[in-house]
């Protein structure tokens, strides 16, 4: 079953087409990386999937439910069963690690006992259970990344969206967290849609790669096929 499907999607900002008749399908359990240069429309695809913006034309389906069509958002973000890790992480600086992870669960009305159980389980899962009382400013860059990941995973999403989440990290930490993302995806079974401009990062995470160019799909295939395509 398709977790995400976009049919002939067009998105226009200030008179400029950022996406033009873009179509893609992502099957449940896949690890898809969208690769391409800055300005090619990668983040716009994530924002459309998340429901933060609407398409000017075309339709978006999540779990085979129509969520957006022709300038209309039919199902809001909080009802789409997805999580998102932003490039700037967007952690609340005044909240502790625990508070940041709890925020979405409280907003969704999850009861206190279940909330505490899910937070503790997720903290252990990402190796941050010893840091629950710390504020984001007291953490390293890699630890902040883990908190942002935990905040998304605690919602138990079917689809996890990640927008260049490792771009600010040094190479060693980048590679370590790539492996962590793969471990968590294998353990939890969520579908991953990951955006990056870095080829090696894409090759290290993806089971399938989509390359965007000027708002259109230029390539869609395996990592091995993508490597050959990019060497042409």
C-alpha positions, 0 to 999 in steps of 0.5 A, a space after each residue: 500500500 502507498 503511504 504517500 502519493 502525489 499526483 500531478 502536483 504544482 506549487 507556485 510561490 510569488 508567481 514562480 513554479 516551485 513544483 510542476 506536475 510532480 508525481 511520486 509514490 512511496 510504499 509503506 516501509 520504504 526509506 526514500 531520499 529526495 536529493 537535489 540542489 537548493 531551490 529544486 523543491 525538496 522541502 516543498 514536497 515535505 511541506 505538502 505532505 505534512 499539510 503545512 501548505 496546499 498544492 495549487 494543482 494536483 492531489 496528495 494522498 496519505 495512506 490512500 486518503 485524499 488529504 489535499 487537492 487543488 488549493 484545499 487542505 482536506 485533512 490537517 497536519 495533526 490528523 495525518 499520522 506523521 512526524 517531522 524533523 526540521 532542519 533547524 530542529 525547532 526545539 522549544 528552548 524554555 522546555 526540558 528534553 522531557 517537555 519538548 517530547 511531551 508537547 505533541 502528546 499533550 496537544 493531542 490529548 494523550 492521558 498522563 500515564 500513557 504519555 509518561 510511558 511513551 516518553 520514557 520508552 522513546 527516550 531510552 530508544 534514542 539514548 537520551 533517558 539520562 538527559 530528560 531534565 536538561 534544556 536544549 542549550 545544555 545539549 550537544 548538536 547530536 543530542 539535540 538531533 536525538 531529541 528532535 527525532 524522539 519528539 517525532 517518534 513519540 507520536 508513533 507516526 506511520 510516515 516520518 519526514 526529515 528535512 536536512 536534519 544532519 546538515 549542520 553536523 560534522 562527518 563523524 557524527 553525521 555518519 553515526 546518526 545515519 546509522 541510528 536513523 536506520 536502526 530506528 526505522 528497522 525497529 519501528 517500521 515507519 516509512 521515511 521520507 528524507 530530504 538532503 542535498 548531500 549525495 553520500 548522506 542520501 546513499 547511506 540512508 535510502 532504499 530508493 532515491 528521487 532526484 528533483 531538478 527544477 521542480 520535477 522528478 528527474 530520476 527515481 530508482 535504487 541507490 545503485 541506479 542513482 550512482 550511475 545516473 549521477 556519474 553520467 
